[in-house]
Amino acid sequence: FEPRMSIIENIIDGIYSNRKTICLITRNYLKSNWCSSEVQVASFRLFD
């Protein structure tokens, strides 16, 4: 993570700068808003 970037910007940058993203989804993972955002961004990346 880059310290000067927001969390969501770091998440988006991390997902878009890699060719593949693996998400291990658990109930506790989905309780977190940040984790849900990661899954959503990764899903959007599939259709880019």
C-alpha positions in Angstrom: 0.0 0.0 0.0 1.1 3.5 -0.8 0.9 5.8 2.3 -0.3 8.9 0.3 -3.2 7.1 -1.4 -6.6 6.3 0.2 -7.4 2.7 1.1 -9.8 2.3 -1.9 -7.3 3.8 -4.3 -4.7 1.3 -3.0 -7.2 -1.6 -3.5 -8.1 -0.5 -7.0 -4.4 0.0 -7.9 -3.5 -3.4 -6.5 -6.3 -5.2 -8.4 -5.7 -3.4 -11.7 -1.9 -3.8 -11.6 -2.1 -7.6 -11.4 -3.2 -10.0 -14.1 -5.2 -12.2 -11.7 -6.9 -11.7 -8.3 -7.8 -14.5 -5.9 -10.4 -13.8 -3.3 -11.0 -16.2 -0.4 -14.4 -15.2 0.8 -15.7 -16.1 4.3 -18.6 -14.8 6.3 -16.3 -12.6 8.4 -14.6 -11.3 5.3 -17.9 -10.1 3.9 -18.8 -8.3 7.2 -16.1 -5.8 6.4 -17.0 -2.9 4.1 -13.4 -2.7 2.8 -13.4 -6.4 1.9 -16.8 -6.2 0.2 -15.4 -3.3 -1.8 -12.4 -5.4 -2.8 -14.7 -8.1 -4.2 -16.8 -5.5 -6.0 -13.7 -3.9 -7.7 -12.3 -7.3 -8.6 -15.7 -8.3 -10.1 -15.8 -5.1 -12.2 -12.3 -5.9 -13.4 -13.6 -9.1 -14.9 -15.6 -7.1 -17.4 -13.0 -4.5 -18.3 
